[in-house]
Amino acid sequence: MHNQAALSLKSSYALFSSSPNALRNPKSCLSPFSRRCSYYSPLECRGIEIPAVSKQRVASLSVGAGSVEDERIKSVGVKEIDVATLGNLCVDIVLSVPELPPKPLDERKAYMDELSKSPPDKKYWEAGGNCNMAIAAARLGLNVVTVGHVGDEIYGHFLFDVLHDEGIGMVEMNEQKTVANLKDYETLLCWVLVDPLQRHGFCSRADFSAEPAFSWMNSLSIEAKMAIRRSKIVFCNGYGFDELSPSLLVSALDYAVEVGTSVFFDPGPRGKSLQTGTLEERKALEKYLRMSDVLLLTSEEAESLTGIEDPILAGQELLKEGIRTKWVIIKMGPRGSLLITPSSISCAPGFKVDVIDTVGCGDSFVAAIAFGFIHTMPLVYTLTIANAVGAATAMGCGAGRNVAALKQVMELVKGSNLKEDNKFWEDLLKAHTDAEQITLLTEVAVNGNSSHVQPVSLQKVISELIPKLECPDRKQVGVC
């Protein structure tokens, strides 16, 4: 089956299968075959469901891989998937420890090897990495699929079950069926260690190798290409470079651009190390920064990549250097966020909440930005919902299945409690009066304001956001 594939039509859907871990979206379980896949073992669920363009009955198709790929890809026209995440699928093992692991690399590896000798209780397991963004997006009502790799063992089965329960599909990224070392095929684990002072330490096998964890991957599977083609947005973050080779990530970027899928990129803390990494890493980072439609960074990350302290100027520099860049979004923690376009600056203060845990807040924030992007919401509305989703996640403990649910987001938005800091925003914006449009979210409506900043009241935003969240299938805010 490595060079061949079978296609069968069930009603108006086709089930494709050529990769053992290729799973169709659980929201689209329409074929008789799919009812047998309540448990998502890579050996049992093979394929993703693709709307068939032609209604012609085809019993089977068995030809060369190149021809199959051409026919499959040509048959997909509608982008019915909202978001596909790229790589960075892992299981977090969250443990309380008396002290964090030692700093020397060899001692840290010995520490991790000791932890890994036997699986800890399942109550300490959580879906991690891009699962955070995928779950948050699905809970906002978006149709989500993850493209990446997990192994056929207990951790992989756990991750499949979590994704299934959240209504998220999973597609295997690579065509290759065998690897030289079975350990290299296993699901990536991240040990999240918390000491008595609530300080965090992280250990993963990716930390102890010069090569990405899945360096044996060398090409995108047919199913991965189809998922990218079918998606409105493909999301990649810097941690994907810990798992996948720069060349594979670039090939996914190139393919997304080719098929008209918007690319979201969040370099995260890895951006700084990629800047000084191998030549291949540096080129891949540069290409993602220039070719992505939407860039998402913290103010510190934006300064690191551009050398510019002012977050607005840093965002404008990234826009200027970009080829396809439409939005640069700067995350500023509890202060809020900025969305910069070639002609506008949108600003939204954060929400006042009791913070319990910030893990997963940034990933949840990205999911809401995707929601606003897909539904063509006004820019300051997009920032408002993103700030709300991030803040609601911070009110809980941990990420994965603990990211904010829609009900929590709705309650927070309706609470209308902004963390306003007028002096901060005034100081930040006063050097940018030449911008064509500056919009600032405010707690209350401001009448007769002659400033170059256009205020938008939170109440107005909420009155139009709530209906949108209640019926996310609509394309414009306020029409539900």
HUKA-V366303 format. One record per pair of residues at least 24 apart in sequence whose C-alpha atoms are under 8 Angstrom apart, sorted by sequence separation. I is the first residue (numbers start at 0). J is the second residue. D is the distance in Angstrom with one decimal. If there is no record, write none. Layout:
I|J|D ; I|J|D
//
This chain:
20|44|7.3 ; 21|45|5.4 ; 22|46|4.9 ; 23|47|3.2 ; 24|48|7.1 ; 51|75|7.5 ; 52|76|8.0 ; 143|167|5.4 ; 144|168|4.4 ; 145|169|4.7 ; 146|170|4.8 ; 147|171|5.4 ; 148|172|6.1 ; 264|288|7.5 ; 315|339|7.0 ; 364|388|5.9 ; 387|411|6.6 ; 417|441|7.8 ; 19|44|7.6 ; 20|45|6.3 ; 21|46|4.9 ; 22|47|5.0 ; 23|48|5.2 ; 50|75|7.4 ; 142|167|7.4 ; 143|168|6.6 ; 144|169|5.5 ; 145|170|6.2 ; 146|171|6.0 ; 147|172|4.8 ; 148|173|7.8 ; 187|212|7.7 ; 314|339|6.4 ; 315|340|7.6 ; 363|388|6.1 ; 364|389|4.9 ; 387|412|6.4 ; 417|442|6.3 ; 19|45|5.6 ; 20|46|7.8 ; 21|47|6.3 ; 49|75|7.5 ; 144|170|7.3 ; 146|172|5.7 ; 147|173|8.0 ; 311|337|7.8 ; 315|341|7.2 ; 363|389|5.4 ; 416|442|7.4 ; 18|45|6.7 ; 19|46|7.9 ; 92|119|8.0 ; 138|165|7.8 ; 216|243|7.2 ; 217|244|7.8 ; 224|251|7.8 ; 227|254|7.8 ; 228|255|6.7 ; 233|260|6.8 ; 235|262|7.7 ; 237|264|7.9 ; 264|291|6.3 ; 362|389|7.9 ; 415|442|7.4 ; 17|45|7.4 ; 18|46|7.2 ; 134|162|7.7 ; 137|165|7.0 ; 214|242|7.1 ; 216|244|7.6 ; 219|247|7.2 ; 227|255|6.2 ; 232|260|5.6 ; 233|261|6.3 ; 234|262|6.0 ; 235|263|6.3 ; 236|264|5.5 ; 237|265|6.3 ; 238|266|7.6 ; 262|290|7.8 ; 263|291|5.9 ; 289|317|7.9 ; 301|329|7.5 ; 311|339|7.2 ; 360|388|7.7 ; 361|389|6.4 ; 384|412|7.8 ; 16|45|5.3 ; 17|46|7.1 ; 94|123|6.6 ; 137|166|7.1 ; 183|212|6.8 ; 184|213|7.2 ; 211|240|6.6 ; 212|241|6.3 ; 213|242|5.2 ; 214|243|6.0 ; 217|246|7.9 ; 218|247|6.2 ; 231|260|5.2 ; 232|261|4.7 ; 233|262|5.1 ; 234|263|4.7 ; 235|264|5.1 ; 236|265|4.6 ; 237|266|4.1 ; 238|267|7.5 ; 262|291|4.9 ; 263|292|6.1 ; 264|293|6.4 ; 265|294|6.0 ; 266|295|7.5 ; 267|296|6.5 ; 271|300|7.5 ; 288|317|7.5 ; 360|389|4.5 ; 363|392|7.2 ; 15|45|7.8 ; 16|46|4.1 ; 93|123|5.3 ; 137|167|7.0 ; 155|185|7.7 ; 183|213|6.5 ; 211|241|4.9 ; 212|242|4.5 ; 213|243|5.6 ; 214|244|5.8 ; 217|247|6.2 ; 224|254|7.4 ; 228|258|5.7 ; 230|260|6.3 ; 231|261|6.0 ; 232|262|5.7 ; 233|263|6.2 ; 234|264|6.0 ; 235|265|6.6 ; 236|266|5.2 ; 237|267|5.6 ; 261|291|7.3 ; 262|292|5.2 ; 263|293|4.8 ; 264|294|5.1 ; 265|295|4.8 ; 266|296|6.9 ; 267|297|7.6 ; 270|300|7.3 ; 274|304|7.8 ; 291|321|7.8 ; 294|324|7.5 ; 359|389|7.8 ; 360|390|6.9 ; 15|46|5.0 ; 16|47|7.1 ; 92|123|5.6 ; 93|124|6.5 ; 134|165|6.5 ; 155|186|5.6 ; 210|241|8.0 ; 211|242|4.6 ; 212|243|6.8 ; 213|244|7.6 ; 216|247|7.6 ; 219|250|7.7 ; 228|259|7.5 ; 232|263|6.9 ; 236|267|6.7 ; 237|268|7.3 ; 238|269|6.4 ; 261|292|5.8 ; 262|293|6.5 ; 263|294|6.0 ; 264|295|6.3 ; 265|296|6.0 ; 289|320|6.4 ; 290|321|6.3 ; 292|323|5.4 ; 293|324|5.9 ; 296|327|7.9 ; 298|329|5.7 ; 14|46|6.0 ; 15|47|5.9 ; 92|124|4.8 ; 93|125|7.6 ; 126|158|6.2 ; 130|162|7.8 ; 154|186|6.3 ; 211|243|5.5 ; 218|250|7.9 ; 219|251|7.3 ; 228|260|6.5 ; 237|269|5.2 ; 261|293|8.0 ; 263|295|7.6 ; 268|300|7.0 ; 271|303|6.5 ; 289|321|3.9 ; 290|322|5.6 ; 291|323|6.1 ; 292|324|4.3 ; 293|325|6.0 ; 294|326|6.4 ; 295|327|6.1 ; 296|328|6.3 ; 297|329|5.3 ; 298|330|6.1 ; 347|379|6.5 ; 360|392|5.7 ; 14|47|6.0 ; 15|48|6.7 ; 91|124|5.8 ; 92|125|6.4 ; 134|167|7.6 ; 152|185|7.1 ; 211|244|6.1 ; 227|260|7.0 ; 237|270|6.2 ; 246|279|7.5 ; 267|300|6.9 ; 271|304|7.0 ; 288|321|6.6 ; 289|322|5.3 ; 290|323|5.2 ; 291|324|5.6 ; 292|325|5.3 ; 293|326|4.8 ; 294|327|4.8 ; 295|328|4.8 ; 296|329|5.2 ; 297|330|4.4 ; 298|331|5.9 ; 311|344|8.0 ; 345|378|6.5 ; 346|379|6.5 ; 359|392|7.0 ; 360|393|6.0 ; 14|48|4.9 ; 15|49|7.5 ; 90|124|6.6 ; 91|125|5.0 ; 133|167|7.4 ; 150|184|5.7 ; 151|185|7.0 ; 152|186|7.6 ; 210|244|7.9 ; 245|279|6.3 ; 249|283|6.1 ; 270|304|7.4 ; 289|323|6.7 ; 290|324|6.5 ; 292|326|6.6 ; 293|327|5.8 ; 294|328|6.1 ; 295|329|6.1 ; 296|330|6.0 ; 297|331|5.9 ; 345|379|5.6 ; 349|383|7.9 ; 359|393|7.8 ; 13|48|5.9 ; 14|49|6.5 ; 90|125|5.7 ; 91|126|6.0 ; 126|161|7.1 ; 149|184|7.6 ; 150|185|4.3 ; 151|186|7.8 ; 245|280|5.8 ; 248|283|7.7 ; 252|287|7.4 ; 289|324|6.7 ; 293|328|7.5 ; 295|330|7.4 ; 297|332|7.9 ; 347|382|6.1 ; 357|392|7.4 ; 358|393|7.2 ; 12|48|6.5 ; 13|49|5.5 ; 90|126|4.8 ; 91|127|5.3 ; 149|185|6.5 ; 150|186|4.6 ; 205|241|6.0 ; 346|382|7.5 ; 347|383|6.1 ; 350|386|6.9 ; 354|390|7.8 ; 356|392|7.9 ; 357|393|4.8 ; 12|49|6.0 ; 13|50|6.3 ; 89|126|6.4 ; 90|127|5.2 ; 149|186|4.5 ; 178|215|7.1 ; 205|242|7.1 ; 246|283|7.4 ; 249|286|7.7 ; 349|386|5.7 ; 350|387|6.6 ; 356|393|5.1 ; 12|50|4.9 ; 13|51|5.7 ; 88|126|8.0 ; 89|127|5.2 ; 90|128|7.7 ; 148|186|7.3 ; 149|187|7.2 ; 245|283|5.8 ; 249|287|7.7 ; 252|290|8.0 ; 348|386|8.0 ; 349|387|7.5 ; 352|390|6.7 ; 355|393|5.8 ; 356|394|6.7 ; 358|396|7.9 ; 359|397|6.8 ; 360|398|7.9 ; 11|50|6.6 ; 12|51|5.2 ; 88|127|6.6 ; 89|128|5.7 ; 347|386|7.8 ; 351|390|8.0 ; 352|391|7.8 ; 354|393|5.2 ; 355|394|5.2 ; 356|395|6.3 ; 358|397|5.6 ; 359|398|4.8 ; 363|402|6.9 ; 11|51|5.9 ; 88|128|5.3 ; 89|129|8.0 ; 338|378|7.1 ; 350|390|6.5 ; 353|393|7.9 ; 354|394|5.1 ; 355|395|5.9 ; 356|396|5.2 ; 357|397|7.6 ; 358|398|5.8 ; 359|399|7.5 ; 363|403|7.6 ; 87|128|5.2 ; 88|129|5.7 ; 89|130|7.8 ; 175|216|7.1 ; 338|379|7.8 ; 349|390|7.7 ; 353|394|6.0 ; 354|395|7.8 ; 355|396|6.2 ; 356|397|6.2 ; 87|129|5.4 ; 88|130|6.4 ; 352|394|6.8 ; 360|402|7.7 ; 415|457|6.9 ; 8|51|7.8 ; 11|54|6.4 ; 86|129|7.2 ; 173|216|5.9 ; 359|402|6.7 ; 415|458|7.4 ; 85|129|7.7 ; 173|217|7.2 ; 174|218|7.0 ; 338|382|7.3 ; 84|129|6.5 ; 173|218|5.8 ; 174|219|6.8 ; 337|382|7.4 ; 172|218|7.9 ; 173|219|5.1 ; 174|220|4.8 ; 336|382|6.7 ; 172|219|5.5 ; 173|220|4.6 ; 174|221|7.6 ; 8|56|6.4 ; 84|132|8.0 ; 172|220|5.4 ; 413|461|6.9 ; 8|57|6.2 ; 84|133|6.9 ; 171|220|7.1 ; 412|461|6.8 ; 7|57|6.0 ; 8|58|7.1 ; 172|222|7.4 ; 173|223|7.6 ; 336|386|7.3 ; 6|57|7.4 ; 7|58|5.4 ; 82|133|7.9 ; 171|222|7.1 ; 172|223|5.2 ; 335|386|6.6 ; 6|58|7.3 ; 7|59|5.5 ; 170|222|6.5 ; 171|223|6.5 ; 6|59|5.2 ; 7|60|7.8 ; 170|223|6.1 ; 5|59|5.7 ; 6|60|5.5 ; 82|136|7.9 ; 5|60|5.2 ; 4|60|7.1 ; 5|61|5.8 ; 170|226|7.5 ; 409|465|7.2 ; 4|61|5.8 ; 383|440|7.9 ; 3|61|5.9 ; 4|62|7.4 ; 3|62|6.0 ; 82|141|7.3 ; 84|143|7.9 ; 86|145|7.5 ; 88|147|6.5 ; 379|438|7.0 ; 409|468|8.0 ; 3|63|5.9 ; 4|64|7.3 ; 81|141|5.9 ; 82|142|6.5 ; 83|143|5.9 ; 84|144|6.6 ; 85|145|6.5 ; 86|146|5.9 ; 87|147|7.0 ; 88|148|6.8 ; 89|149|7.6 ; 379|439|7.3 ; 2|63|6.2 ; 3|64|5.5 ; 81|142|5.1 ; 82|143|4.9 ; 83|144|4.9 ; 84|145|4.8 ; 85|146|5.1 ; 86|147|4.3 ; 88|149|7.1 ; 379|440|6.8 ; 2|64|4.9 ; 80|142|5.3 ; 81|143|6.0 ; 82|144|6.5 ; 83|145|5.4 ; 84|146|5.8 ; 85|147|6.1 ; 86|148|7.0 ; 127|189|8.0 ; 4|67|7.2 ; 79|142|7.7 ; 80|143|6.1 ; 83|146|6.6 ; 3|67|7.7 ; 80|144|7.3 ; 90|154|6.8 ; 350|415|8.0 ; 351|416|5.9 ; 350|416|5.8 ; 351|417|5.7 ; 350|417|4.4 ; 351|418|5.1 ; 90|158|6.9 ; 349|417|5.9 ; 350|418|5.2 ; 89|158|7.8 ; 348|417|6.4 ; 349|418|5.4 ; 295|365|7.7 ; 348|418|6.0 ; 349|419|7.5 ; 348|419|5.8 ; 348|420|7.7 ; 146|223|6.2 ; 383|460|8.0 ; 111|190|7.9 ; 146|226|7.6 ; 380|460|6.1 ; 384|464|7.9 ; 144|226|7.6 ; 334|418|6.9 ; 380|464|7.3 ; 333|418|7.6 ; 334|419|7.8 ; 86|172|8.0 ; 334|420|7.8 ; 344|434|7.2 ; 111|202|6.6 ; 343|434|6.1 ; 346|437|7.8 ; 111|203|7.6 ; 342|434|6.5 ; 343|435|5.8 ; 344|436|6.3 ; 345|437|5.8 ; 346|438|6.1 ; 347|439|6.0 ; 348|440|6.8 ; 99|192|6.7 ; 342|435|5.5 ; 343|436|4.7 ; 344|437|4.8 ; 345|438|4.7 ; 346|439|4.7 ; 347|440|5.0 ; 348|441|7.8 ; 99|193|7.1 ; 342|436|6.6 ; 343|437|5.8 ; 344|438|6.4 ; 345|439|6.1 ; 346|440|6.3 ; 347|441|7.8 ; 98|193|7.9 ; 99|194|6.0 ; 107|202|7.7 ; 343|438|8.0 ; 90|186|7.5 ; 92|188|7.1 ; 94|190|7.5 ; 96|192|6.3 ; 98|194|5.2 ; 89|186|6.4 ; 90|187|6.6 ; 91|188|6.0 ; 92|189|6.1 ; 93|190|6.2 ; 94|191|6.3 ; 95|192|5.9 ; 96|193|5.9 ; 97|194|5.5 ; 98|195|7.5 ; 374|471|8.0 ; 89|187|4.9 ; 90|188|5.0 ; 91|189|4.8 ; 92|190|4.8 ; 93|191|4.6 ; 94|192|5.1 ; 95|193|4.8 ; 96|194|5.1 ; 97|195|6.4 ; 88|187|7.2 ; 89|188|5.5 ; 90|189|6.2 ; 91|190|5.8 ; 92|191|5.7 ; 93|192|6.0 ; 94|193|6.2 ; 95|194|5.8 ; 96|195|7.3 ; 99|198|8.0 ; 108|207|7.1 ; 374|473|7.3 ; 375|474|6.9 ; 376|475|6.5 ; 89|189|6.8 ; 91|191|6.4 ; 93|193|7.5 ; 95|195|7.5 ; 99|199|7.5 ; 100|200|7.0 ; 374|474|4.9 ; 375|475|6.2 ; 376|476|6.0 ; 99|200|6.0 ; 373|474|7.8 ; 374|475|5.9 ; 375|476|7.8 ; 374|476|7.4 ; 104|207|7.4 ; 42|151|8.0 ; 41|151|6.3 ; 128|238|7.9 ; 40|151|7.4 ; 41|156|7.9 ; 26|142|8.0 ; 40|156|6.1 ; 39|156|6.8 ; 309|427|7.9 ; 24|143|7.8 ; 40|159|7.4 ; 24|144|6.6 ; 39|159|5.7 ; 39|160|6.2 ; 38|160|7.0 ; 47|170|7.4 ; 39|163|7.4 ; 20|148|7.8 ; 20|149|7.9 ; 232|369|7.6 ; 25|163|6.2 ; 26|166|5.7 ; 25|166|5.3 ; 26|167|7.4 ; 24|166|7.0 ; 25|167|6.2 ; 26|168|8.0 ; 231|373|7.5 ; 24|167|5.9 ; 25|168|5.8 ; 83|226|7.0 ; 24|168|3.8 ; 83|227|6.6 ; 23|168|5.4 ; 24|169|6.9 ; 22|168|6.0 ; 23|169|6.5 ; 80|226|7.8 ; 22|169|5.0 ; 23|170|7.2 ; 83|230|6.2 ; 21|169|6.4 ; 22|170|5.2 ; 82|230|5.7 ; 85|233|6.7 ; 20|169|7.7 ; 21|170|4.3 ; 22|171|7.6 ; 80|229|5.8 ; 81|230|5.4 ; 82|231|6.1 ; 83|232|6.2 ; 84|233|5.6 ; 85|234|5.9 ; 86|235|7.2 ; 87|236|7.8 ; 20|170|6.5 ; 21|171|4.7 ; 75|225|7.5 ; 78|228|7.1 ; 79|229|6.1 ; 80|230|4.5 ; 81|231|5.1 ; 82|232|4.8 ; 83|233|4.7 ; 84|234|4.7 ; 85|235|5.2 ; 20|171|5.1 ; 78|229|4.2 ; 79|230|6.5 ; 80|231|6.4 ; 81|232|6.2 ; 82|233|5.7 ; 83|234|6.2 ; 84|235|6.3 ; 85|236|8.0 ; 87|238|6.2 ; 19|171|7.6 ; 72|224|7.8 ; 77|229|6.4 ; 78|230|5.1 ; 79|231|7.6 ; 82|234|7.2 ; 87|239|4.8 ; 18|171|6.8 ; 68|221|6.0 ; 72|225|6.1 ; 75|228|7.5 ; 76|229|7.3 ; 78|231|5.8 ; 86|239|5.5 ; 71|225|7.6 ; 75|229|6.8 ; 85|239|7.4 ; 87|241|7.9 ; 87|242|6.6 ; 18|174|6.4 ; 72|228|7.7 ; 86|242|7.3 ; 19|176|7.8 ; 86|243|7.3 ; 18|176|7.7 ; 1|174|7.4 ; 1|175|7.9 ; 1|176|7.8 ; 47|222|7.4 ; 46|222|8.0 ; 21|222|6.8 ; 18|220|7.8 ; 18|222|7.9 ; 132|359|8.0 ; 135|362|7.8 ; 136|363|7.4 ; 131|359|6.2 ; 135|363|5.4 ; 139|367|7.5 ; 141|370|7.2 ; 132|362|4.7 ; 136|366|4.7 ; 131|362|5.9 ; 132|363|5.3 ; 135|366|5.9 ; 136|367|6.7 ; 139|370|7.4 ; 131|363|6.6 ; 135|367|7.8 ; 129|362|7.5 ; 132|365|6.7 ; 133|366|7.2 ; 136|369|7.8 ; 132|366|5.5 ; 136|370|7.3 ; 161|400|7.9 ; 134|399|7.0 ; 139|404|7.8 ; 134|400|7.1 ; 138|404|6.0 ; 139|405|6.0 ; 131|398|6.1 ; 135|402|6.2 ; 138|405|5.9 ; 131|399|4.8 ; 134|402|7.4 ; 135|403|6.7 ; 130|399|6.2 ; 131|400|7.6 ; 135|404|7.4 ; 127|398|7.1 ; 131|402|6.9 ; 126|398|7.7 ; 127|399|5.6 ; 125|398|7.6 ; 126|399|4.7 ; 125|399|5.8 ; 126|400|7.0 ; 125|400|7.2 ; 82|369|7.7 ; 81|373|7.4 ; 139|468|7.3 ; 141|471|7.9 ; 140|471|6.3 ; 139|471|7.7
//
